[in-house]
Amino acid sequence: MERITTAPRTVLVWRKRSLPLTTVGLLLASLPMLAYLLLPLLALIARVNPATLVAQFANPEISQALGLSFTTTACSTLLGLVCGTPLAYLLARGRFPGRSLLDTLIELPMVLPPSVAGIALLITFGRRGLVGAQLNEAGLSVAFTTLAVVLAQTFVAAPFYIKTAVAGFAGVERELEYAAATDGASPWQVFTRITLPLAGPVLLGGLVMSWARALGEFGATIIFAGNFPGRTQTMPLAIYLGFEMNLDLALSLALIMLALSFFILWLVKAILRQRVSAT
């Protein structure tokens, strides 16, 4: 009887003693990677003088780049929400031939090199492109315009929302939807009052990640939309141009992008923690 009662205590004491040692060992083994990941960020923060950063906000290039970035990313995120939600729901609930292929094609822009995405958009919507030729004849030019920025951001960022939304819709218990339908709710009422609220936190997290991807888009934008201040020059493009002509401008914009990215990641983690706690 003594062995039965003392053995768990021995194991518990051993765990209490070994866990701190294991944590310390893992921390020491993680220091090289932590230093490699954090030192460049700390160097960027230390390099920018606060007075210089404040003074740069008076620079019209920064205000234009900030305004254009927020406007285009808002449009591309809204476009992904409106057009991507039905597609995500179809992939989450539909069972049809070619579903796996469609799912893979949607994921493709997430792994494509940005330059490939830019060229694909250019040969599609350019003046001599597959669709752009007809649009050009109708008097509508897409390439190298603000609309091209929105389309480029949507192409590379919308899949992030769609994939997250698929997981969100798939995580809703079908029994709750069946119960609501049995009580007389229409399919639209079931979707808006049951499915959407339950999947809402996940969808919001996907929207934030999509917005963050659109905000940092560079390669597809510079090929498809160009780098014209006030028209197509977003913050990443302004950093690229500023690095060649005005280093203080590039550093200030980089620090702003760093702060925004940190806030976005923190927001997504808070949303996901809230989802886990609610579950």
N, C-alpha and C positions, 0 to 999 in steps of 0.2 A: 504493500500500500504506500510505503514511503517513496518508492521509485516512481510511482504514478504521480504523486503530488509534487515531488521535487524536480522531476525531469523538465516539465514545462517552465519552472522557474529558472533552471539552469540555461535553457534555450533562450529565455527572455533576457537574462543577464548577458549572455554571449552576444545577442543581437544588439543590445544597448551599447556594449563596448565596441563592437565591430563596425557598426554603422558610421560613427564619426570618423573612424580611420578610413573606411571606404570612401566617404565623402571627400576627405582631405586628399586622398590619393587621386581620385578622379579630378578634383580641382587642379591639382598640380599637373596632371596629364593634359588638362584642357587649356592651360595657360598659353601655350604657343598659338593655338587657333584663336583664342579670345584676344590676344594681343594683336594678331594679324588683322582681325575684323574690326577692332575698336580703335587702334592707333590712327588709321587714316581719317576716321570720323573726328576723333579728338584733334588731330592736326588741322583739319578744316575749320573746326570751331575756334581753335586758338589763333589761326592765321587771320581771321576776319576781325578787324577793329570795330567795336560797336559804333563808334562815331562815324566811321566810314560806311557801315551798313545803313545807319539812319540817313546819312547824306545821300546814299545811292537811291533811296526811295523817291527823291526828287528828280531822278533821272527819268526822262520820258520813255526811254527804252525799257526800263523795268516795269513801269506802269502799263505800257502797252503789252508787254509780254505777259504780265500777270493777268490783265483784263482779258486778253485773247485766250489764255490758257483756261481760265475759269469759265468763260463763255462756251468755248468749244467742248470742253470736258463735260459741262452740264448738258449740252445738246447730245453728245455721243452717249452719255450715260442714260439719258431719257430715251433715246432711240433704242438702246439695248434693252431697257426695261419694257417698252411698249411692244417691240417686235420679238424680243427674246423670251418673254414669259410664256406665250402660247407654245413656242417651240420646246421650251423646257418642260412644260406640262405634258406635251405629247411624248417626249422621250421618257418621262417618269412613269406615265400610265399606259402608253400605247404599246402594243405588241404587234409588229407588222414586219414583213420581209424587208431586209435592208436596214433595219434599225441600227445594228452594230456598225455598219458602214457609215450611216449618217452621223452617228455619234463620233466616229473617228474623224470624219471630215470637219465637224465642228471644232474638234480639238486641234486640228492642224494649224490654224493661225497662232495658237499659243506656243508652238514649238518652231514655227518657221522663222528663219532669220528675217529681221525687219526689212532688210534691203529687198528680199524676195517678195515680201508683202507689198512694198512700195512699187516695184516693177509690175506685179500682177494688177494692182489697182490702176497704174498708169496705162497699161495696154488694154484695160477694160473701159476706163472712163476718160482717157486722153482724147485729143481731137481726132485721132485716127484709130481709136480703140474700138473694141467690140460693141460697146454701147455708146461711147463718147461721140462716135461719128454721127449717129442719129441725133444725139442731143445737140451737137454743134450745128447741124443743119436746122434745128429748131431754134437756134439762137441762144442756147444754154451751154456755157462753158463751165466745166467742173474742175479740171486740173489746174493747179497753181492758184486756187482761190481758197477762201475761208471754208467753203463747203468741202473742199478736198481734205482740209485738216480734220473736219468732223468725220468724214468717211474713213480716213486712215485710222483715227482713234477708235472708231466703232469696230472696224475690221479686226484690230488686234486686241481690243479690250472686251467686247461683248461676250466672247466665249467664256471668259472668267465668270461672268454673271450667270450665263446659261448653265454651265456645269454645276455651279453652286446651287442654282435654283432647282436643277434636277434632283440633287440630293435632298433639298428641302422638301420638295413635293413628295418624293418617295418615302420620306420619314414620317409623313402624316398617316395615322392609323386609318385604314379604310373602314373599320367598323363604325367610327364616328360619322363618317360621310354616309354610310348605309343607314345609320340610325336617323340622321337628319332627313334623308330622302324618304324613309319609311313614314316619318311624321308629316310628309307632304311638302317638303322643301323642293324647289326646282333646282336643276343642275347649277344655274347661275347663283342661286342663294347658297347652295352647298359650298360652292367655290369661294364666294365672297365672305361668308360668315363662318365657315369651318376651316376649309383648306388654307386659304390665304392668311388668316390670323395665326394659325398654328405654324405655318412655314415662314411667317413674316420675319422673325429675327435672322433666319438663315438667308433669306432673300436680301435683307438689308446689308448683311455682311458681304454678300456677293456683289451688291451694287457699290459698296465702298471699295472693294478690291478692283472692280472694273474701272471705277473713277481714278483710282491710283495708277492703274496701268495706262489709262488714257493720258493722265497728267505727265507721265514719264516717257511717253512715246516720242521717238526721235527718227529712227531710220526710215520707216514708211512715210512719215510726214515730209521729210526733207526731199525725198525722191518724187513723191506724188504731188506735194503742195509747194515745194520750194521754201526759201528762207527770206521772206519779204517782211520787213518791219511794219507792224501795224496791220498786216493782212494775213500772213501765215506764220509769222515768227512767234512760236510758243516759247515757254521758259527753257526747255532743253535746247532748242535751236539758238536762243539768245545766249545761253552759256557757251555753246560751241563757237559762236561768232565772237563773243566777248573774250574768250580765251586767246584768240588771235589778235584782238585789237585793244581790249581793255580788261586787264586781269582783275582789277577790283570789282568790275561789274560782274564778271564770271563767278568770282568767289562769293559775292553777295547773293547772286541768284542761286548758286549751289547750296549755300547755307539755308536759304528760304526753302528750297526743295527738300533739304534734309529735315528741317523742322516739320514740314507738311507730311513727309513720309512717316516720320516718327508718330505724329498725331494720328495718321490714318491707321497704322498698325495697332496702336494703342486702342483706338476706337473699335476695330474689328475684334480684337481680343476681348474687350469688354462686352461686346454684343454676344460673342460665342460663350463667354462665361455666364452671362445672363440666361442664355438658351439652355446650358447644361444645368444650371441651378433650377430653372423652371421644370426641366424634365425630371 
